[in-house]
Amino acid sequence: MNILAMLWKNFWGGSRTLLFPERPKVTQRFRGLVQFDPELCTGCAICKFRCTSRAITYHAGKGEFTWSYDPGQCTFCGRCVEGCTEHALKEGHAEHALTQESACPPIYLQQGELKKTYTVKRRAPAPKPAAAPAAQSAAPTTEPATGGTQ
């Protein structure tokens, strides 16, 4: 491209930036701030281990745990939400504690201004379902038990 054509295009092409209050439109699959629901959290801490930017911290205590999220450190990759979803499905829960907004994060001026911390009481683990009756009615084996190797 000719340098003069490029200068002409840049000079008369208009502004390509947005003035302060305006924000660019977000795409359909945009991932924003992580939202935490303490009522649904089981305290498994999978989100902390999956967070590569260390935006999520988790500290366990007696009878309670502390969960913190700092959006200033977050890369909005969504790995924490995926881990929470997978764990909830594995445990048989329909809902999970972490979700992500689909809007741009708010503007902040101080470091840690958007940080949120929750102290949550531990819940008793859910009882395991009883064994299926078919497994209990299986015929016993007729082999004698031996105490050692032969």
Backbone hydrogen bonds in HBPLUS format (Angstrom, degrees):
<---DONOR---> <-ACCEPTOR-->    atom                        ^
c    i                          cat <-CA-CA->   ^        H-A-AA   ^      H-
h    n   atom  resd res      DA  || num        DHA   H-A  angle D-A-AA Bond
n    s   type  num  typ     dist DA aas  dist angle  dist       angle   num
A0006-MET N   A0002-ASN O   3.05 MM   4  6.37 155.8  2.11 151.8 158.8     1
A0007-LEU N   A0003-ILE O   2.97 MM   4  6.20 159.8  2.01 147.6 152.7     2
A0008-TRP N   A0004-LEU O   2.92 MM   4  6.08 160.5  1.96 146.2 151.8     3
A0009-LYS N   A0005-ALA O   2.95 MM   4  6.13 160.5  1.99 146.8 151.9     4
A0010-ASN N   A0006-MET O   2.98 MM   4  6.20 161.2  2.02 150.3 155.2     5
A0011-PHE N   A0007-LEU O   2.86 MM   4  5.95 156.4  1.92 150.2 157.1     6
A0012-TRP N   A0008-TRP O   2.99 MM   4  6.02 169.2  2.00 153.0 155.6     7
A0013-GLY N   A0009-LYS O   2.80 MM   4  5.14 120.2  2.16 133.6 145.0     8
A0022-GLU N   A0019-LEU O   3.04 MM   3  5.84 138.6  2.22 132.3 142.4     9
A0030-PHE N   A0027-THR O   3.32 MM   3  5.30 160.6  2.36 113.2 111.4    10
A0032-GLY N   A0101-GLU O   2.85 MM  69  4.84 146.4  1.96 156.7 150.8    11
A0101-GLU N   A0033-LEU O   2.90 MM  68  5.43 160.4  1.93 154.1 159.2    12
A0035-GLN N   A0099-THR O   2.72 MM  64  5.19 168.1  1.74 147.5 151.3    13
A0099-THR N   A0035-GLN O   3.04 MM  64  5.19 151.3  2.12 143.3 150.5    14
A0037-ASP N   A0097-ALA O   2.88 MM  60  4.83 144.2  2.00 136.5 147.1    15
A0040-LEU N   A0037-ASP O   3.11 MM   3  5.73 148.2  2.21 116.9 124.6    16
A0049-PHE N   A0045-ALA O   3.37 MM   4  6.72 158.2  2.42 147.3 152.1    17
A0050-ARG N   A0046-ILE O   2.97 MM   4  6.18 143.2  2.10 151.0 161.5    18
A0051-CYS N   A0047-CYS O   3.09 MM   4  6.10 124.9  2.40 140.1 152.2    19
A0070-ASP N   A0055-ALA O   2.91 MM  15  5.03 151.8  1.99 136.4 145.7    20
A0057-THR N   A0068-SER O   2.98 MM  11  5.14 155.2  2.04 133.7 141.2    21
A0068-SER N   A0057-THR O   2.94 MM  11  5.14 162.8  1.97 149.6 151.1    22
A0059-HIS N   A0066-THR O   2.93 MM   7  5.16 156.1  1.99 145.9 153.4    23
A0066-THR N   A0059-HIS O   2.82 MM   7  5.16 161.6  1.86 149.1 155.3    24
A0061-GLY N   A0064-GLU O   2.82 MM   3  5.27 143.3  1.95 161.3 161.3    25
A0122-ARG N   A0063-GLY O   2.93 MM  59  5.37 169.0  1.94 123.1 126.7    26
A0065-PHE N   A0120-VAL O   2.88 MM  55  5.48 152.3  1.95 152.4 161.3    27
A0120-VAL N   A0065-PHE O   2.85 MM  55  5.48 161.9  1.88 168.4 170.3    28
A0067-TRP N   A0118-TYR O   2.83 MM  51  5.25 158.7  1.87 156.3 162.3    29
A0118-TYR N   A0067-TRP O   2.78 MM  51  5.25 161.8  1.81 156.3 162.8    30
A0069-TYR N   A0116-LYS O   2.87 MM  47  5.42 154.2  1.94 156.0 164.3    31
A0116-LYS N   A0069-TYR O   2.95 MM  47  5.42 159.3  1.99 152.2 157.0    32
A0073-GLN N   A0070-ASP O   3.08 MM   3  5.80 160.7  2.12 121.5 126.5    33
A0082-GLU N   A0078-GLY O   3.06 MM   4  6.31 159.5  2.11 151.5 157.4    34
A0083-GLY N   A0079-ARG O   2.96 MM   4  6.13 159.7  2.00 146.4 151.6    35
A0084-CYS N   A0080-CYS O   2.99 MM   4  6.19 155.7  2.05 145.0 151.6    36
A0085-THR N   A0081-VAL O   2.94 MM   4  6.10 159.3  1.99 148.4 154.1    37
A0086-GLU N   A0082-GLU O   2.93 MM   4  6.13 165.7  1.95 153.1 156.7    38
A0087-HIS N   A0083-GLY O   2.97 MM   4  6.09 162.2  2.01 146.6 151.6    39
A0088-ALA N   A0084-CYS O   2.94 MM   4  6.09 159.4  1.98 147.6 153.3    40
A0089-LEU N   A0085-THR O   2.99 MM   4  6.22 160.4  2.03 151.5 156.6    41
A0090-LYS N   A0086-GLU O   2.95 MM   4  6.13 153.6  2.02 146.1 153.9    42
A0091-GLU N   A0087-HIS O   2.95 MM   4  6.17 149.1  2.05 147.3 155.3    43
A0092-GLY N   A0088-ALA O   3.02 MM   4  6.13 112.3  2.50 133.4 149.8    44
A0093-HIS N   A0088-ALA O   2.75 MM   5  4.99 159.0  1.80 156.5 151.6    45
A0092-GLY N   A0089-LEU O   3.14 MM   3  4.95 147.0  2.26  93.6 103.6    46
A0113-GLU N   A0110-GLN O   3.15 MM   3  5.36 152.9  2.23 133.2 129.5    47
A0115-LYS N   A0112-GLY O   3.26 MM   3  5.11 156.1  2.32  99.5 106.6    48
A0135-ALA N   A0132-ALA O   3.18 MM   3  5.65 136.0  2.39 111.0 120.9    49
A0136-GLN N   A0133-PRO O   3.16 MM   3  5.21 128.0  2.44  96.9 110.1    50
A0137-SER N   A0133-PRO O   3.23 MM   4  6.47 140.4  2.40 147.0 156.8    51
